[in-house]
Amino acid sequence: QVQLVESGGGLVQPGGSLRLSCAASGSFASIDIMAWYRQAPGKQRELVASITKLGRTNYADSLKGRYTISRDNAKNTVYLQMNNLEPGDTAVYYCNARILVGSSLSYYWGQGTQVTVSS
């Protein structure tokens, strides 16, 4: 069993910042790529950023400069630092990870954390 739990979401004013966390727990051999996705009401889920086990990062072009992804392998945790937030950033943010469980490599999703940017 593998579980991803997000935290750190909430209500913030435009221009503010939030730091999201996602911790993996359960029985698994290793975690490969970890990523953040988001889904706003009426829109498709989109990739925000991803990071490999060795720290190579990838960002959605529209979010470069405002978002920073990082991870702590010792804690099995990935973070998303969000700065200069805009109302358009309002969405449910989901953690995703490719995890080796036994001999099977699969993707897992967290349940999401709500981020609301409003004055």
C-alpha positions as CSV (number, residue, x, y, z in Angstrom):
1,Q,0.0,0.0,0.0
2,V,1.2,3.5,-1.0
3,Q,-0.3,6.7,0.1
4,L,0.5,10.3,-0.9
5,V,-0.7,13.1,1.3
6,E,-0.6,16.7,0.3
7,S,-0.7,19.6,2.8
8,G,-0.1,23.4,2.8
9,G,-3.0,24.6,0.8
10,G,-5.3,27.3,1.8
11,L,-6.6,30.8,1.1
12,V,-4.1,33.5,0.2
13,Q,-4.3,37.0,-1.2
14,P,-3.0,37.8,-4.7
15,G,0.7,38.4,-4.5
16,G,1.1,36.0,-1.6
17,S,3.0,32.8,-1.3
18,L,2.3,29.2,-0.3
19,R,4.4,26.1,0.2
20,L,2.8,22.8,-0.5
21,S,4.2,19.5,0.8
22,C,3.5,15.9,-0.3
23,A,4.7,13.0,1.7
24,A,4.8,9.4,0.5
25,S,4.2,6.5,3.0
26,G,3.7,2.8,2.9
27,S,5.7,-0.1,1.6
28,F,7.7,0.6,-1.5
29,A,11.2,0.1,-2.8
30,S,11.9,3.6,-4.2
31,I,10.4,6.7,-5.6
32,D,11.3,7.9,-9.0
33,I,9.8,11.0,-10.5
34,M,7.6,13.2,-8.3
35,A,5.4,15.9,-9.7
36,W,2.7,18.5,-9.0
37,Y,-0.4,18.9,-11.1
38,R,-3.3,21.2,-10.7
39,Q,-6.9,21.3,-11.8
40,A,-9.1,24.4,-11.8
41,P,-12.9,24.3,-12.0
42,G,-14.0,23.6,-15.6
43,K,-10.4,23.0,-16.8
44,Q,-8.3,20.0,-17.5
45,R,-5.6,18.8,-15.1
46,E,-2.3,20.2,-16.0
47,L,1.3,19.5,-15.1
48,V,2.8,22.2,-12.9
49,A,6.3,20.8,-12.3
50,S,8.2,17.6,-11.9
51,I,11.5,16.6,-10.3
52,T,13.6,13.5,-10.6
53,K,15.2,11.6,-7.8
54,L,18.5,13.3,-8.5
55,G,16.9,16.8,-8.6
56,R,16.4,17.5,-12.3
57,T,13.4,19.8,-12.6
58,N,10.8,20.6,-15.3
59,Y,8.2,23.3,-15.2
60,A,5.2,24.4,-17.2
61,D,6.4,27.3,-19.3
62,S,3.7,29.7,-18.0
63,L,4.8,29.1,-14.4
64,K,8.5,29.4,-14.6
65,G,9.9,32.0,-12.3
66,R,7.0,31.9,-9.8
67,Y,7.0,28.2,-8.8
68,T,9.8,26.1,-7.5
69,I,9.7,22.3,-7.0
70,S,12.1,20.5,-4.6
71,R,12.3,17.2,-2.8
72,D,13.8,15.6,0.3
73,N,14.5,12.0,-0.5
74,A,15.2,11.1,3.1
75,K,11.7,12.2,4.0
76,N,10.0,10.9,0.9
77,T,8.6,14.4,0.4
78,V,8.2,16.7,-2.5
79,Y,7.5,20.5,-2.1
80,L,6.1,23.2,-4.2
81,Q,6.9,26.8,-3.4
82,M,4.5,29.2,-5.0
83,N,5.2,32.9,-5.1
84,N,3.4,35.9,-6.4
85,L,0.2,34.0,-6.6
86,E,-2.6,35.1,-8.9
87,P,-6.3,34.4,-8.9
88,G,-5.7,32.1,-11.9
89,D,-3.6,29.9,-9.7
90,T,-6.8,28.8,-7.8
91,A,-7.1,25.1,-8.2
92,V,-6.8,21.7,-6.5
93,Y,-3.2,20.8,-6.5
94,Y,-2.3,17.1,-6.7
95,C,0.8,15.2,-5.9
96,N,1.9,12.5,-8.3
97,A,4.8,10.0,-8.0
98,R,6.2,7.1,-9.9
99,I,7.0,4.4,-7.3
100,L,8.5,1.0,-7.4
101,V,6.4,-1.3,-5.3
102,G,8.0,-4.8,-5.3
103,S,8.7,-5.4,-9.0
104,S,6.0,-3.0,-10.2
105,L,6.6,0.6,-11.3
106,S,3.4,2.6,-11.1
107,Y,2.1,6.1,-10.8
108,Y,0.2,7.2,-7.6
109,W,-1.9,10.2,-6.9
110,G,-2.7,12.1,-3.7
111,Q,-6.2,13.3,-2.9
112,G,-5.3,17.0,-3.6
113,T,-5.1,20.2,-1.6
114,Q,-7.1,23.3,-2.4
115,V,-5.4,26.5,-3.2
116,T,-7.5,29.6,-3.4
117,V,-6.1,33.0,-4.4
118,S,-8.6,35.8,-3.7
119,S,-8.7,39.2,-2.1
